[in-house]
Structure formats: C-alpha cells, structure tokens
Amino acid sequence: MPRFIEGQDRQQVALIPECPDDFIAGDNPVRIIDAFVDELNLESLGFEKAAPAATGRPSYHPAVAQDQPSVPPHLEGLEGVDLRSVDIQRIGAKKSNIERAQDRVFAIADYVSAWPAITAATNPERFLNKMVIERGQTPRRIRFWLLTYLCFGRSELALYPSFARIGHYDRTINTVGPAYGRNNSESDLVVTKRLSQADIDLIEKSFLHLAGKSLHLTKLYPEAMIKFFHATTELVSDGNRRYMTADGVVLPTVNQYCYRVRQSFKPREISEALYDKNRSRRESRSKGSFRETLTNFMEVVECDGFYPLEKPCSCVTKKELDAICVVRAICATTSQIVGIGFSLKGEHSDAYSMMLFSMAVGKRAFCALFGIDIEDSEWVGNGMPLRIINDRGPGSTLYTRIKSLGPKRRAHTLPIREMTPSGSGQSKALIEGRHPKELRLEEPRAYVKSEKTVWELVTSEIYRCISQNESHFLQEGYTATLASNHVRQTPNAVAAYLIKVGRTDAQQIAFDDAVRQFLPQTTVRLTREGARFRSIVFRSEALTEAASSKRVRMLKAYYIPLSLRHVWVEIGGQLLQLDNEYLYNGGSEDVHLSESEALELEQVKKKNKRRQNANRIAADCQRMLNEEKSFGRPYKHPEVITQPSKRTPKATAHERAAHYATYQGAR
C-alpha cells in the first residue's frame, strides 16, 4: 500500500536463509491471521490514520501495529509534521537540521552495509564497538544512530536532531540526587543541589523585589541570598568565603539563580526590569584596556568618578543632602582599587586630591581617619603611581593644585600623566568597566532615598572598595607564575604578591607631605580650649605644648571635607594632628561630621541663639505676670537704694601744722 512505511518483504530473497518466509512453517496459524488482515477494510472499521497523509514522513501501516510510533522518542510531538518544511523556515541557521541528519546517515553508512555481519557475530555489540573505535568515532553515539535508523524505516528524518525538545524538560520533577550540569570542582566553597519548586518561587520573588537597581543578576544574587534565603558567610582554610545557612540548608548557586531567572522571564523583561526601558536598548562595546604591556603594580592607574544611587541625609537637620561623588583609582595591572576620594555637590578636583591622598598615606592610615580599623593585608599597597590616566573632567585640573615642597613649588608629584582623547570614554576601558555609571535617561530621574549620613555613606563606599578588591575575579593578567605560587585570583592577592617580589612602581611620600599637598587648606582660630574650626574645637597635647610659649591666634590648617575627625595645623614649622573634642565626650554623629554638616550646625546654633533671645524676653515677661497673679498687685521692679557712707571729718589748721612739722623733722 503506498504512503506507508512497509516492513521488510517476507518474500525478499536473502543469502541464508533464502527468504524470511522460510522461518515460518506452512501450517503456522499466523498465516491465517496474515490472510485475514489483508482482506479487512481498516478505514471502515474506524482505525485512525488508515488513510495516509499526502505530505510529511510516511507512517507505519495501521495493520502492522496500531500503537507503533512513527518517530523516535526524542522527536515525540512531531508526528505528522513535515520536518523539511520546518527546516526551510530556519532562515538564519548556519546549518540546516536536514543536513545534520544527512551527516549522521553518512557516518553510519558503513555499519548499515555491514549489518548482516554484525548480527552474525557472537557478540554483536562488541563487534560493532570495535569497528567504531577503529574509525575514531564514539561507540555510544553510533549505536544510537544506527539502531534508530534501522528501526524507523531507514529514513534520514529519523536522525533529525532533537533540538525541538531542548529547554522543555521539567527539572523540578525529581529533586533527589546531584545537581544538573557538570560536576562542581569547588565543593569546599560551593555546595550544589537540585532546586525544588519552592526554591524557584523564591528566586522569582527575589528578582521581582530587587530588580530596578541597575545591577546585573550576579550583583543581585548576594542580596537575594541574604534577604530571602537568610544566608550567612564563613571563612574557609585558604582565606576565601562561602555562603551557608544557620540550619545547614544548601543554597542555590549564582549560576542556578541566573539560569532560573532567565527561564522564568523573557530576555526583554529581564533587561527592562534591571536597567529600565531606555538603557536596555543601548549596547556598548569595549575597545580594550591598557593591561597588555603592563607588568608592575601601580605602573598605570586609571581614575574616574561616579555617583552612588543613595543620597545622604544630614545628621543635624535630617534633610536630604546633595549626592556624593566617589572618585576611585584602579591599578591597570592588577585591577585593584588603590585609591578613593569623595566630594559633595558634584565632581570636583577635591575628590581627586583626596584620592591621591589615600594612595600616598597608606590604606590603613587613611581608613583610620574615618574611624575604620582594618589590617594591612585587607587593603595592600601605598604610594603614588608612575602614571595616571583620567578623563577631561574635573580631574584634568588636578595637576595645577599638586605642588611639592621647597622653593620650587611647581614640580608635579606625578611624573607622567595622560588624559583620554576628547569624547572617547572607552579609551579608559578598565576604569569605565569597573565603575558603576548612571546614564541620563528620558524617564524622570530616580534615586534611592537613604537614611545614611555623609560619614556612613563614605564608610560604606570604603567597605565596598575593600570588598571588591577581594571578591573581583581577575580574569586577565593571571599568569602561570602566579598560579605556581598559589596566588589567589583576586586583585588584592595579586597586588600583595607583586609587592612582595618587588614588582611595584609606587613612589613613597611622607604623611606630612601628603597632607600639605593634597588636602584643602584653611585657617583656624586658636583659643584657650584649642583650635576652633566650624564651631568645633580640636585639641591635642602637642598643640598645648607648642602654643604655650607663642602668641598665636590664627593658624594654617588642613582638613578632610567629609570627615572632621581630625585637622592638621602648621605651628613652628611642625605639622600637628588635632583631634575632634567629641572623640572623648561625644557621640558618633558628633565625631563624624562633614564640613557641610558642620556648617549646618553653625547655622542651627545661630538660629537657636536668635530664638533663645526672644524666648528669654518672653520668659521674663511670663515671670512678671506670674508675680502679679500671685501677689495681687502690679509688678514693680526692685529699687536699688544706695546708703551714703560716713565721711571722715577734715583736720583742723593746728593738726595740719603739727603733721607738717613732724614730716619735715623726719626728713
């Protein structure tokens, strides 16, 4: 019958025996069944698919097997579909699936010809495997293709790739057993498992809750683990950290988190949720970095500024302040953040000066100025770089303010400097990639309203730098020498190793010289209590001893605008560090005032003084009214009566003469 897959003809002549019909005896009852079925009208009896379709792959004759599948199991769901027509619609495909199926037929052509010899062997599977291995092919793959081809009508469409089923397997059916995918090679840091439906629901919930912060999925993952999966961290033996939970529940890995988000949401939905509609349409390509020719730590440093999403609030008035600009410097060799600076009300050169100050004085000393106590190993490296690169923003005016000490006050501290070409921000590929950027969007501007003060936000950014130096994976620049010395693939670890072996170009600067060169200069008034600046008193024992013998009223001073914990004053050729008086008798907010908050405090004090003057007058009036009410008579101001003193009587003429004679006689 045409348009059906026919089995092998029983009358077909073969070598041994002559035909398959010789296997069946002449009186076998199956011959009666065969003759009976041939005479049946299957279509009138209600057999499905009794009339074959005009197109598509031929199906099996319904008289042979009603339940016989027409396609292999891996193509289930494609019965009756014209696979050739489907393949033609794949316009952008590099190679058609029909061509892939034909390649598979060519791969098994020799084995199809040798099939009688294979089946006649004592162990057909071993015989076939030996043939496949001799030809350099994979036995398991060839066996699958060969048997599929022979069992399903020797049609090339039976070897059609099973791409249609990709992504449709429900992984939540079985949650017992090892995690899907390749084996985990970092089992001491990452413990894997199969995700349950509850885990997937929690991942979707965390994404919907945390999206919209302009962060990549890998940046959302830590916050999702802490807030939704209640994760904590612990140190392992080699100094790395790993996620864990208090009750020992295995957490989803970052790859599982990203995979489930991409499975649950469309790419466009994810992009718009993370970066908003306009930014998701933008694409940028990197033009490379400056790392290719670099070998030493601090050989080249790239710097640029950005604005955090959070805006600080004043600890004095509790009002929202202007956004903080954060300027960071990154070593192009190790990708380590080697310096950080801050400024209020825009990106100013003061932030770049503070960044250089943080590089010059050392990280532990710099952090201590903000009340942060760190170990030397947590943020290594200090000194000025050999070469610094910045854009044509406020950083380009930085060099006019950097002057060295001595009679020649125009020598720059940075011997080699460079600015990127105008309008070519991608010339700083490393710094542009490591710094979060906020694009100017067409939608109304949005920001995060924070309860952090200026000092708290600054401290948070410093901690962020320390964390990124430890958490960033150094993909490029990690050599076999570093691997042989078991150097961890993080910027901080690589920088520590380069410093240890002497591969550093950092130029050391004394602390006093760094203060004089990079910090803003002002004048402070010396009082009995100490040096007064912005209504805050700064004192130290060294100042008391140095100023005791000198009549000084105004002193030259240096300060950090965003943290008035300390100031430095010039007196007698010495640079003295003075401490905020509230370090000893005040709260944390008093100690960590910024200059803007100190100015607000001055305004608050002036306003309170004016209000107190009015309050004092009103209080006096109320006192008078209270006295009138209590005494029952009008208030009368107390009168001051002065009693005249008794005057000494005047001497007589005789007494005056006697006194004169006595006085003259004594002489």
VOGU-3710 file (C-alpha; in Angstrom, 3 decimals, decimal comma):
1> mprfiegqdr> 0,000/0,000/0,000  1,533/3,388/-0,944  2,341/6,227/1,557  3,052/3,842/4,465  6,322/2,573/5,924  6,496/-1,023/4,792  8,299/-3,720/6,746  10,764/-5,999/5,075  9,061/-8,194/2,432  8,833/-11,749/3,577
11> qqvalipecp> 9,341/-12,886/0,022  12,640/-10,947/-0,284  15,418/-13,321/-1,239  18,398/-13,366/1,185  21,592/-15,374/1,371  20,857/-17,581/4,418  18,003/-18,487/4,510  16,736/-17,709/1,025  13,809/-15,595/2,313  12,344/-14,684/5,757
21> ddfiagdnpv> 9,190/-16,640/4,943  11,223/-19,851/5,300  11,304/-19,270/9,060  7,535/-19,832/9,293  6,087/-23,315/8,845  3,400/-23,826/6,261  0,801/-24,827/8,845  1,560/-21,974/11,251  -1,669/-20,177/12,359  -0,035/-16,853/11,716
31> riidafvdel> -0,527/-17,398/8,017  -4,308/-17,458/8,578  -4,107/-14,175/10,550  -1,996/-12,594/7,838  -4,506/-13,522/5,122  -7,412/-12,344/7,284  -5,912/-8,908/7,993  -5,103/-8,325/4,352  -8,802/-8,686/3,494  -10,000/-6,155/6,140
41> nleslgfeka> -11,196/-2,603/5,281  -9,407/-0,782/8,118  -10,783/2,662/7,301  -14,416/1,485/7,584  -13,584/-0,272/10,848  -12,528/3,053/12,461  -8,748/2,634/12,518  -7,021/6,005/12,898  -4,634/7,068/10,151  -5,918/4,352/7,842
51> apaatgrpsy> -5,784/6,939/5,041  -2,190/8,265/4,854  -1,479/11,980/4,550  -0,274/13,306/1,226  2,751/15,089/2,792  5,147/14,531/5,656  7,070/11,486/6,692  5,210/8,204/5,937  3,755/6,481/8,986  3,506/2,785/9,735
61> hpavaqdqps> 0,652/0,849/8,269  -2,140/0,590/10,854  -2,467/-3,110/10,100  1,123/-3,707/11,240  0,907/-2,037/14,662  -1,769/0,396/15,790  0,423/1,786/18,634  3,742/1,777/16,768  5,257/5,317/16,999  6,075/6,952/13,708
71> vpphlegleg> 9,044/8,928/15,072  11,796/8,116/17,579  11,176/9,034/21,239  13,464/12,054/21,041  11,178/13,504/18,335  7,969/12,874/20,235  5,401/15,535/19,451  6,497/15,929/15,840  4,345/13,137/14,395  2,839/14,139/11,072
81> vdlrsvdiqr> 4,923/17,327/10,866  6,777/17,972/7,643  10,280/18,397/9,055  11,680/19,578/5,738  9,239/22,478/5,629  10,086/23,347/9,222  13,785/23,364/8,419  13,291/25,683/5,438  11,793/28,306/7,768  15,029/28,474/9,787
91> igakksnier> 16,353/31,367/7,727  19,202/32,452/9,998  20,555/28,967/10,703  24,228/28,352/9,893  23,443/24,744/9,017  20,084/23,097/8,399  18,928/20,228/10,584  18,295/18,157/7,445  21,993/18,485/6,601  22,861/17,375/10,131
101> aqdrvfaiad> 20,600/14,319/9,709  22,257/13,510/6,385  25,701/13,789/8,009  24,588/11,218/10,559  23,431/8,878/7,793  26,849/9,189/6,131  28,514/8,461/9,496  26,681/5,123/9,816  26,637/4,131/6,130  29,421/1,564/6,537
111> yvsawpaita> 27,700/-0,036/9,517  24,378/-0,312/7,663  26,158/-2,215/4,889  27,873/-4,407/7,471  24,715/-5,041/9,470  24,392/-8,750/8,465  27,964/-9,366/9,623  27,301/-7,505/12,854  24,216/-9,552/13,677  26,001/-12,780/12,807
121> atnperflnk> 28,809/-12,096/15,272  28,934/-13,925/18,610  28,774/-10,615/20,491  27,263/-8,041/18,057  27,695/-5,090/20,424  31,395/-5,758/20,991  31,908/-6,358/17,279  30,241/-3,017/16,443  32,167/-1,111/19,125  35,447/-2,411/17,754
131> mviergqtpr> 34,574/-1,193/14,268  33,565/2,225/15,574  36,717/2,701/17,653  38,913/1,747/14,699  37,325/4,608/12,748  37,842/7,088/15,632  34,141/7,521/16,376  32,079/7,385/19,562  30,517/3,920/20,048  27,541/5,067/22,091
141> rirfwlltyl> 26,575/7,732/19,578  26,995/5,463/16,558  24,939/2,680/18,169  22,099/5,099/18,856  22,087/6,489/15,318  22,370/3,066/13,713  19,552/1,410/15,654  17,294/4,447/15,285  17,873/4,472/11,523  17,146/0,762/11,155
151> cfgrselaly> 14,123/0,682/13,465  12,358/3,652/11,919  12,212/2,819/8,229  15,783/3,690/7,299  14,763/7,271/6,826  17,181/10,142/7,327  14,382/12,037/9,092  14,640/9,528/11,949  18,041/11,086/12,688  16,632/14,607/12,733
161> psfarighyd> 18,284/16,485/15,686  16,172/16,660/18,830  16,551/20,418/19,210  12,783/20,890/19,433  12,777/19,391/22,947  15,614/21,495/24,304  14,540/23,525/27,339  11,232/21,680/27,845  12,381/19,209/30,462  10,899/19,905/33,893
171> rtintvgpay> 13,807/19,713/36,301  11,599/20,023/39,361  10,079/16,553/38,859  12,942/14,909/40,711  14,809/16,944/43,348  16,798/13,996/44,726  20,327/13,465/43,510  23,270/15,603/42,427  22,705/18,936/40,747  22,257/19,036/36,985
181> grnnsesdlv> 25,192/20,075/34,858  28,874/19,332/35,107  30,447/18,336/38,396  31,351/21,058/40,873  35,138/21,399/41,193  34,960/23,852/44,119  32,967/21,749/46,538  34,588/23,390/49,566  33,245/26,812/48,521  30,054/25,998/46,614
191> vtkrlsqadi> 27,669/23,213/47,625  25,155/22,339/44,904  21,765/20,673/44,859  18,718/20,218/42,632  16,310/23,092/43,024  12,789/22,478/44,232  9,738/24,428/43,159  9,897/26,369/46,438  13,464/27,458/45,621  12,395/28,567/42,143
201> dlieksflhl> 9,450/30,551/43,524  11,769/32,260/45,980  14,249/33,112/43,211  11,477/34,685/41,106  10,187/36,611/44,119  13,643/37,934/44,976  14,248/39,060/41,391  10,955/40,944/41,192  11,671/42,577/44,537  15,307/43,536/43,915
211> agkslhltkl> 15,238/44,391/40,193  15,342/48,043/39,229  18,657/48,890/40,907  20,622/48,919/37,620  22,588/45,887/38,793  23,496/42,713/36,952  21,978/39,436/38,065  25,267/38,399/39,660  25,148/41,608/41,736  21,580/40,885/42,860
221> ypeamikffh> 22,489/37,358/43,915  24,242/38,204/47,259  21,380/40,446/48,393  18,829/37,807/47,389  20,671/35,154/49,389  20,764/37,347/52,495  17,229/38,762/52,399  15,238/35,838/51,003  17,326/32,752/51,766  18,718/34,076/55,104
231> attelvsdgn> 22,300/33,232/54,182  25,452/33,985/56,138  29,140/33,610/55,271  32,112/31,909/56,838  35,845/31,697/56,157  37,437/28,544/54,811  41,010/27,434/55,338  42,531/29,275/52,340  41,012/32,667/53,226  38,051/32,582/50,842
241> rrymtadgvv> 34,462/32,968/51,978  31,466/30,773/51,224  27,710/31,053/51,643  25,913/28,985/54,205  22,784/28,973/56,338  22,420/28,537/60,069  20,382/25,336/59,679  22,615/23,837/57,008  20,228/24,223/54,037  22,040/24,201/50,687
251> lptvnqycyr> 21,604/27,461/48,783  21,188/27,944/45,030  24,435/28,793/43,270  24,837/32,004/41,329  24,607/30,059/38,045  21,397/28,356/39,162  19,971/31,726/40,221  20,735/33,369/36,878  19,516/30,317/34,927  16,168/30,223/36,740
261> vrqsfkprei> 15,608/33,949/36,268  16,278/33,600/32,539  13,945/30,602/32,354  11,112/32,383/34,172  11,304/35,726/32,365  11,890/36,778/28,802  15,201/38,496/27,980  13,452/41,767/27,257  11,594/41,625/30,563  14,822/40,977/32,473
271> sealydknrs> 16,657/43,804/30,726  13,871/46,315/31,319  13,451/45,237/34,936  17,160/45,650/35,629  18,056/48,731/33,610  14,723/50,382/32,559  13,405/50,615/29,000  15,840/53,141/27,553  19,060/51,761/28,909  18,134/48,221/27,896
281> rresrskgsf> 18,163/49,382/24,258  21,715/50,652/24,493  24,694/48,498/23,686  28,354/49,366/24,170  31,477/47,576/23,088  34,849/47,742/24,766  37,921/48,776/22,778  40,352/47,052/25,100  42,425/48,045/28,108  45,912/49,235/28,935
291> retltnfmev> 46,881/45,963/30,602  48,614/44,249/27,682  52,038/45,874/28,183  51,971/46,250/31,979  53,946/44,130/34,435  54,267/46,059/37,727  51,897/47,157/40,452  50,989/50,885/40,298  52,615/51,226/36,876  49,455/52,769/35,431
301> vecdgfyple> 46,432/53,928/37,395  43,115/54,923/35,823  40,741/57,181/37,748  37,205/58,401/37,264  34,188/59,384/39,346  30,631/58,151/39,718  27,559/58,923/41,803  26,092/56,254/44,116  22,354/55,729/43,912  21,930/56,724/47,549
311> kpcscvtkke> 21,768/60,352/48,640  22,915/61,105/52,196  20,874/62,851/54,820  22,216/65,405/57,299  22,717/64,164/60,833  21,967/67,722/62,037  18,780/68,659/60,184  17,845/65,158/58,898  17,291/66,729/55,475  18,437/65,251/52,207
321> ldaicvvrai> 21,850/66,456/51,017  23,338/66,571/47,533  24,664/63,359/46,075  28,209/62,307/46,880  30,659/61,910/44,026  33,010/58,971/44,513  36,328/59,005/42,654  38,243/55,748/42,514  41,657/54,850/41,124  42,278/51,354/39,737
331> cattsqivgi> 45,647/49,770/39,059  45,576/48,657/35,431  47,892/45,713/36,125  46,009/44,079/38,999  42,528/45,674/38,703  42,834/46,613/42,383  41,134/49,770/43,656  44,148/51,640/45,031  42,589/54,982/45,943  39,263/56,608/46,725
341> gfslkgehsd> 38,079/60,183/47,200  34,814/61,989/47,796  33,187/65,340/47,170  29,766/66,864/47,728  27,732/68,870/45,232  29,271/67,429/42,101  32,504/66,010/40,761  35,250/68,361/41,917  39,021/68,258/41,936  38,874/67,952/45,741
351> aysmmlfsma> 37,689/64,366/45,272  40,674/63,598/43,024  43,028/65,205/45,554  41,593/63,031/48,325  42,014/60,007/46,072  45,723/60,794/45,687  45,941/61,387/49,437  44,506/57,925/50,109  47,135/56,378/47,831  50,008/58,338/49,376
361> vgkrafcalf> 49,377/57,791/53,107  48,548/54,094/53,025  45,193/52,430/53,288  45,244/51,598/56,995  46,104/55,195/57,965  43,518/56,568/55,546  40,753/54,321/56,867  41,644/55,253/60,454  40,869/58,888/59,634  37,249/57,792/59,084
371> gidiedsewv> 37,123/55,573/62,162  37,623/52,324/60,194  40,058/49,794/61,610  41,499/47,369/59,038  44,513/45,108/58,810  47,341/45,838/56,400  46,549/42,656/54,473  42,935/43,694/53,805  43,955/46,570/51,504  47,570/46,432/50,430
381> gngmplriin> 49,724/48,985/48,680  50,545/52,627/49,233  52,436/55,252/47,276  51,942/57,323/44,163  51,675/55,661/40,729  54,197/56,030/37,952  51,500/57,130/35,518  47,901/58,181/35,986  45,142/58,428/33,374  41,958/60,439/33,758
391> drgpgstlyt> 39,359/61,993/31,500  38,862/65,630/30,607  36,558/66,360/33,513  37,472/67,893/36,860  40,408/65,508/37,071  42,141/67,391/34,238  42,606/70,440/36,522  44,093/68,326/39,268  47,719/68,959/38,361  47,520/72,721/38,835
401> rikslgpkrr> 46,908/72,112/42,538  49,584/69,485/43,173  52,741/71,271/44,272  55,795/69,900/46,026  57,501/71,495/48,983  60,524/73,740/48,896  61,398/76,821/46,822  60,336/75,177/43,535  56,604/74,873/44,097  55,566/73,885/40,557
411> ahtlpiremt> 57,007/70,376/40,335  54,256/67,823/39,897  54,102/64,796/42,168  53,031/62,612/39,236  55,925/62,456/36,735  53,882/61,000/33,863  50,243/61,812/33,312  47,796/61,258/30,488  44,291/62,331/29,508  41,999/60,312/27,300
421> psgsgqskal> 41,078/61,694/23,864  38,148/64,071/23,880  34,811/62,278/23,571  36,391/58,841/23,869  35,489/57,485/27,258  36,164/53,901/26,159  39,875/54,718/25,986  39,769/54,029/29,710  38,294/50,568/29,218  39,257/49,211/32,625
431> iegrhpkelr> 38,013/52,111/34,704  34,828/52,501/32,688  34,032/48,826/33,166  34,760/48,731/36,905  32,859/51,928/37,769  29,066/51,984/38,048  27,604/54,578/35,734  24,279/56,350/35,799  23,013/57,238/32,335  20,858/60,248/31,650
441> leeprayvks> 17,540/58,638/30,913  14,460/60,031/29,273  12,282/58,969/32,201  12,048/61,128/35,335  15,237/60,868/37,367  15,098/58,429/40,219  17,371/57,880/43,202  17,423/55,924/46,421  16,406/57,861/49,493  18,805/56,781/52,191
451> ektvwelvts> 18,951/57,225/55,946  22,750/57,171/55,907  24,670/60,252/56,926  27,600/61,562/54,918  30,101/59,684/57,064  28,063/56,481/56,899  27,822/56,672/53,111  31,551/57,376/52,806  32,314/54,468/55,128  30,022/52,228/53,086
461> eiyrcisqne> 31,902/53,095/49,877  35,267/52,383/51,543  33,996/48,995/52,668  32,738/48,433/49,114  36,246/49,020/47,749  37,740/46,544/50,215  35,071/44,005/49,288  35,538/44,419/45,530  39,296/44,003/45,830  38,641/40,646/47,462
471> shflqegyta> 35,579/39,473/45,521  36,519/40,506/41,960  37,771/37,586/39,852  40,912/38,582/37,963  40,268/37,080/34,545  43,114/38,727/32,626  46,671/39,170/33,776  46,785/35,973/35,841  49,957/34,217/34,717  51,468/30,796/35,267
481> tlasnhvrqt> 53,935/32,343/37,735  51,071/33,489/39,938  49,395/30,098/39,694  52,601/28,224/40,595  52,943/30,364/43,738  49,308/29,612/44,695  48,269/33,261/44,480  44,521/33,632/44,697  42,946/35,115/41,574  41,801/38,337/43,237
491> pnavaaylik> 43,184/41,881/42,801  44,237/42,167/46,452  46,103/38,845/46,450  47,888/39,574/43,147  48,872/43,068/44,312  50,249/41,664/47,586  52,358/39,154/45,651  53,763/41,784/43,262  54,714/43,999/46,210  56,330/41,040/47,948
501> vgrtdaqqia> 58,585/40,232/44,971  59,408/43,920/44,340  57,379/44,404/41,171  55,938/47,773/42,177  56,372/51,291/40,829  54,734/53,023/43,805  56,536/56,167/44,983  56,524/56,622/48,741  55,551/60,004/50,216  55,750/61,085/53,850
511> fddavrqflp> 52,441/61,573/55,650  53,097/65,261/56,412  53,976/65,971/52,778  50,817/64,226/51,580  48,684/66,316/53,947  50,267/69,561/52,722  49,929/68,646/49,048  46,545/67,001/48,726  44,211/68,246/51,478  42,308/71,566/51,337
521> qttvrltreg> 43,896/74,446/53,238  42,123/76,805/55,630  42,789/78,881/58,774  41,667/78,066/62,312  41,406/80,261/65,362  43,402/79,310/68,429  41,535/79,689/71,730  42,138/78,529/75,275  40,163/75,367/74,598  42,089/74,566/71,400
531> arfrsivfrs> 41,842/75,250/67,667  38,294/76,142/66,650  37,067/75,338/63,157  33,428/75,300/62,018  32,275/75,695/65,630  34,165/72,510/66,568  37,113/72,537/68,941  40,177/70,454/68,057  42,909/69,842/70,573  45,977/67,769/71,350
541> ealteaassk> 48,724/67,743/73,954  51,316/68,646/71,307  49,334/71,790/70,443  49,178/72,801/74,116  52,947/72,491/74,466  53,744/74,175/71,132  51,365/77,130/71,603  52,105/77,809/75,291  55,151/79,955/74,505  53,853/81,552/71,320
551> rvrmlkayyi> 51,225/84,207/70,998  49,427/82,742/68,004  45,795/83,436/67,226  45,301/82,222/63,591  46,900/79,033/62,273  47,200/77,469/58,849  45,309/74,174/58,821  44,401/71,238/56,553  41,273/69,102/56,778  39,202/66,366/55,100
561> plslrhvwve> 35,905/67,970/53,993  33,747/64,871/54,517  35,085/63,889/57,927  36,108/66,420/60,573  37,547/63,857/62,973  40,963/65,470/62,655  42,617/68,623/61,346  46,287/69,338/60,858  47,790/72,739/61,799  51,130/74,340/60,972
571> iggqllqldn> 52,865/75,795/64,024  56,569/76,412/64,486  57,421/74,535/61,281  55,676/71,419/62,554  52,512/69,758/61,325  50,375/68,720/64,283  47,347/66,440/64,125  44,446/67,656/66,261  41,517/65,507/67,337  37,871/66,455/67,424
581> eylynggsed> 36,940/67,122/71,063  33,894/64,902/70,666  36,215/61,899/70,251  36,383/61,891/74,046  32,985/63,117/75,195  30,605/62,993/72,220  28,559/60,585/70,162  29,358/59,076/66,793  27,389/61,745/64,947  29,395/64,498/66,662
591> vhlseseale> 32,675/62,857/65,751  31,922/62,139/62,096  30,531/65,486/60,969  31,357/66,560/57,454  32,137/70,150/56,588  28,646/70,667/55,163  27,069/69,270/58,311  29,372/71,421/60,446  28,175/74,493/58,527  24,602/73,381/59,106
601> leqvkkknkr> 25,407/73,020/62,796  26,707/76,603/62,859  23,512/77,832/61,230  21,438/75,842/63,705  23,366/77,355/66,619  22,873/80,890/65,266  19,184/80,254/64,744  18,858/78,788/68,228  20,616/81,825/69,674  18,187/84,199/67,992
611> rqnanriaad> 15,265/82,117/69,169  16,696/81,927/72,659  16,977/85,727/72,847  13,291/86,008/72,002  12,496/83,199/74,406  14,433/84,888/77,214  12,423/88,084/76,829  9,160/86,134/76,780  10,254/84,160/79,835  10,967/87,383/81,753
621> cqrmlneeks> 7,541/88,711/80,809  5,927/85,494/81,975  7,792/85,737/85,286  6,434/89,247/85,844  2,888/88,104/85,035  3,230/85,200/87,422  4,325/87,556/90,222  1,409/89,935/89,587  -1,000/86,986/89,704  0,483/85,595/92,881
631> fgrpykhpev> 0,938/88,897/94,800  -2,248/90,618/93,632  -0,543/93,855/92,727  1,213/95,293/89,668  4,749/94,155/89,120  7,321/96,608/90,401  10,947/96,365/89,519  13,148/96,270/92,615  14,640/99,680/93,512  18,295/99,906/94,411
641> itqpskrtpk> 18,892/102,393/97,252  22,493/103,355/97,968  23,196/104,422/101,570  25,722/107,299/101,775  28,868/106,362/103,651  30,111/108,282/106,699  32,737/110,800/105,643  35,977/111,315/107,632  35,996/114,809/109,331  38,524/117,325/107,996
651> ataheraahy> 41,677/118,140/110,052  41,989/121,483/111,703  44,683/124,040/110,964  46,574/123,190/114,138  46,520/119,482/113,328  47,758/120,104/109,811  50,662/122,250/111,088  51,687/119,607/113,610  51,633/116,955/110,896  53,751/119,113/108,622
661> atyqgar> 56,308/119,757/111,354  56,559/116,071/112,110  57,026/115,224/108,414  59,739/117,857/107,965  61,526/116,745/111,109  61,608/113,173/109,942  63,377/114,181/106,754
//
